[in-house]
Amino acid sequence: MVSTPDNPQHDGSDLAALREEIDALKAIPQEELLNPLPSNVEENEPTPHSTDAIGTEKWDRPASEETLDS
């Protein structure tokens, strides 16, 4: 770059902030960049729980009283 009286030589003072931003972006895994998961979705993701095997439902009891025990 050529310096002129109207355009003095650049001292590079703003490059440190740019380098910090580049380093922060490099720290993000590629999968997260390509397929980001919003943080509120991740926080609200339900916890899986075990269920009864197909055919073992107890239809004579209310669902609130059902257990995984035989």
N, CA and C of each residue as an Amber inpcrd file, in Angstrom:
protein
   210
   0.8390000  -1.1590000   0.0000000   0.0000000   0.0000000   0.0000000
   0.8960000   1.2390000   0.0000000   0.5350000   2.1780000  -0.7720000
   1.3210000   3.3950000  -0.9020000   0.7880000   4.4330000   0.0810000
   1.7030000   5.0760000   0.7890000   1.2650000   6.1260000   1.7020000
   1.4040000   7.4770000   1.0220000   0.4500000   8.3280000   1.2830000
   0.4370000   9.6830000   0.7440000   0.0830000  10.6200000   1.8980000
   0.2140000  11.9020000   1.7110000  -0.1780000  12.8260000   2.7800000
  -1.6570000  12.6760000   3.1570000  -2.5080000  12.3570000   2.1940000
  -3.9290000  12.1550000   2.4830000  -4.2030000  10.7830000   3.0920000
  -3.3140000   9.8300000   2.8270000  -3.4900000   8.4540000   3.2860000
  -2.1820000   8.0010000   3.9310000  -1.9710000   8.2940000   5.2370000
  -0.6940000   7.9420000   5.8670000  -0.5230000   6.4260000   5.9780000
   0.7070000   6.0250000   6.2090000   1.0270000   4.6070000   6.3020000
   0.2780000   3.9840000   7.4830000  -0.2750000   2.8050000   7.2630000
  -1.0530000   2.0960000   8.2760000  -0.1110000   1.5220000   9.3250000
  -0.4540000   1.6940000  10.5910000   0.4170000   1.2000000  11.6680000
   0.0250000  -0.1880000  12.1780000  -1.0980000  -0.7430000  11.7000000
  -1.5070000  -2.0920000  12.0710000  -2.1590000  -2.1950000  13.4340000
  -2.5650000  -1.0820000  14.0160000  -3.1270000  -1.1000000  15.3650000
  -4.4580000  -1.8410000  15.4430000  -5.2140000  -1.8760000  14.3830000
  -6.5110000  -2.5560000  14.4190000  -6.4130000  -4.0420000  14.0830000
  -5.2260000  -4.5080000  13.7250000  -5.0770000  -5.9100000  13.3430000
  -5.1480000  -6.8600000  14.5470000  -4.8190000  -6.3900000  15.7230000
  -4.8850000  -7.2480000  16.9160000  -6.3280000  -7.6560000  17.2050000
  -7.2600000  -6.7320000  17.0730000  -8.6700000  -7.0560000  17.3030000
  -9.1700000  -8.0340000  16.2430000  -8.7350000  -7.8350000  15.0210000
  -9.1260000  -8.7380000  13.9430000  -8.5580000 -10.1310000  14.1830000
  -7.3320000 -10.2200000  14.6610000  -6.7050000 -11.5110000  14.9490000
  -7.4640000 -12.2270000  16.0660000  -7.9140000 -11.5030000  17.0890000
  -8.6980000 -12.1130000  18.1710000 -10.0000000 -12.7030000  17.6400000
 -10.6540000 -11.9870000  16.7370000 -11.9050000 -12.4740000  16.1690000
 -11.6570000 -13.7250000  15.3260000 -10.5850000 -13.7210000  14.5600000
 -10.2510000 -14.8920000  13.7390000  -9.9540000 -16.0890000  14.6330000
  -9.1930000 -15.8890000  15.7030000  -8.8700000 -16.9870000  16.6190000
 -10.1210000 -17.5350000  17.3000000 -11.0500000 -16.6410000  17.6450000
 -12.2960000 -17.0900000  18.2660000 -13.1120000 -17.9390000  17.2980000
 -13.1540000 -17.5450000  16.0400000 -13.8920000 -18.3230000  15.0390000
 -13.2080000 -19.6600000  14.7640000 -11.8780000 -19.6830000  14.7770000
 -11.1510000 -20.9360000  14.5600000 -11.3990000 -21.9280000  15.6920000
 -11.7060000 -21.4300000  16.8870000 -11.9300000 -22.2990000  18.0440000
 -13.2670000 -23.0230000  17.9690000 -14.1910000 -22.5520000  17.1400000
 -15.5040000 -23.1860000  16.9970000 -15.3660000 -24.4120000  16.1020000
 -15.8330000 -25.5750000  16.5470000 -15.7330000 -26.7820000  15.7100000
 -16.4810000 -26.5960000  14.3850000 -15.9720000 -27.2250000  13.3450000
 -16.5600000 -27.0900000  12.0110000 -18.0170000 -27.5530000  12.0050000
 -18.3470000 -28.6170000  12.7280000 -19.7220000 -29.1130000  12.7720000
 -20.6640000 -28.0490000  13.3380000 -20.2060000 -27.3140000  14.3470000
 -21.0260000 -26.2700000  14.9430000 -21.2410000 -25.1080000  13.9710000
 -20.2440000 -24.8230000  13.1500000 -20.3880000 -23.7590000  12.1530000
 -21.3620000 -24.1680000  11.0510000 -21.2980000 -25.4310000  10.6340000
 -22.1420000 -25.9030000   9.5390000 -23.5700000 -26.2110000   9.9710000
 -23.7230000 -26.6830000  11.2010000 -25.0360000 -27.0840000  11.6880000
 -25.2060000 -26.6240000  13.1270000 -25.3670000 -25.3260000  13.3430000
 -25.4410000 -24.8290000  14.7250000 -26.7290000 -25.2510000  15.4220000
 -26.6140000 -25.5150000  16.7020000 -27.7630000 -25.8630000  17.5230000
 -28.0260000 -24.6910000  18.4580000 -29.1720000 -24.0460000  18.3120000
 -29.4570000 -22.9140000  19.2010000 -29.3640000 -23.3370000  20.6570000
 -28.8000000 -22.4890000  21.4910000 -28.5640000 -22.8550000  22.8810000
 -29.8580000 -23.1460000  23.6240000 -30.9470000 -22.4300000  23.3050000
 -32.1970000 -22.6880000  24.0210000 -32.7710000 -24.0540000  23.6620000
 -32.5030000 -24.5620000  22.4720000 -32.9600000 -25.9030000  22.0970000
 -32.1790000 -26.9420000  22.8830000 -30.8810000 -26.7370000  22.9720000
 -30.0390000 -27.6800000  23.6920000 -30.3900000 -27.7180000  25.1780000
 -30.6750000 -26.5610000  25.7690000 -31.0240000 -26.5030000  27.1860000
 -32.3780000 -27.1540000  27.4680000 -33.3200000 -27.0370000  26.5370000
 -34.6740000 -27.5460000  26.7410000 -34.8860000 -28.9460000  26.1800000
 -33.8240000 -29.5910000  25.7490000 -33.9520000 -30.9300000  25.1820000
 -34.4290000 -31.8990000  26.2610000 -35.4680000 -32.6660000  25.9760000
 -35.9980000 -33.5640000  27.0070000 -35.0240000 -34.7040000  27.3270000
 -35.0860000 -35.1680000  28.5500000 -34.2590000 -36.2880000  28.9700000
 -35.0000000 -37.5750000  28.6170000 -34.3640000 -38.4760000  27.8860000
 -35.0530000 -39.7160000  27.5190000 -35.2740000 -40.6020000  28.7400000
 -36.3450000 -41.3610000  28.7280000 -36.6280000 -42.2960000  29.8030000
 -37.0590000 -43.6270000  29.1920000 -36.8670000 -44.6800000  29.9490000
 -37.2190000 -46.0000000  29.4340000 -38.7360000 -46.1610000  29.3830000
 -39.1780000 -46.9880000  28.4830000 -40.6050000 -47.2220000  28.3050000
 -40.8900000 -48.7190000  28.3690000 -42.1510000 -49.0430000  28.5220000
 -42.5520000 -50.4490000  28.5300000 -42.3750000 -51.0410000  27.1330000
 -42.1190000 -52.3290000  27.0980000 -42.0320000 -53.0250000  25.8190000
 -43.4120000 -53.0550000  25.1750000 -43.4300000 -53.1370000  23.8720000
 -44.7000000 -53.1880000  23.1550000 -45.4850000 -54.4150000  23.6160000
 -46.7490000 -54.2150000  23.9330000 -47.6100000 -55.3120000  24.3590000
 -47.6680000 -55.5040000  25.8590000 -46.8810000 -54.7610000  26.6230000
 -46.9040000 -54.9450000  28.0720000 -47.6710000 -53.8400000  28.7900000
 -48.3730000 -53.0110000  28.0460000 -49.1360000 -51.9340000  28.6770000
 -50.2320000 -52.5370000  29.5460000 -50.5020000 -51.8980000  30.6350000
 -51.5540000 -52.3550000  31.5450000 -52.7550000 -51.4400000  31.3310000
 -53.6960000 -51.9190000  30.5320000 -54.8250000 -51.0850000  30.1330000
 -55.8640000 -50.9290000  31.2320000 -55.7640000 -51.7480000  32.2640000
 -56.7650000 -51.6590000  33.3240000 -56.3920000 -50.6400000  34.4090000
 -55.2120000 -50.0120000  34.3170000 -54.7870000 -48.9980000  35.2770000
 -54.6320000 -47.6380000  34.5830000 -54.8460000 -46.5590000  35.3290000
 -54.5820000 -45.2370000  34.7440000 -53.0830000 -45.0870000  34.4560000
 -52.7460000 -44.2840000  33.4900000 -51.3500000 -44.1040000  33.1020000
 -50.4950000 -43.6040000  34.2590000 -51.0810000 -42.8200000  35.1660000
 -50.3140000 -42.2850000  36.2790000 -49.8780000 -43.3760000  37.2580000
 -50.5830000 -44.5060000  37.2550000 -50.2450000 -45.6100000  38.1710000
 -49.3650000 -46.6530000  37.5190000 -49.1300000 -46.5830000  36.2260000
 -48.3120000 -47.5810000  35.5500000 -46.8700000 -47.4780000  35.9880000
 -46.2080000 -48.5980000  36.0740000 -44.7810000 -48.6410000  36.4060000
 -44.0820000 -49.5340000  35.3980000 -42.7670000 -49.5450000  35.4820000
 -41.9980000 -50.4210000  34.5940000 -41.8280000 -51.8070000  35.2030000
 -42.3010000 -51.9680000  36.4450000 -42.2280000 -53.2750000  37.1080000
 -43.3340000 -54.1810000  36.5580000 -43.1000000 -55.4660000  36.5810000
 -44.0880000 -56.4280000  36.0740000 -45.3190000 -56.4660000  36.9050000
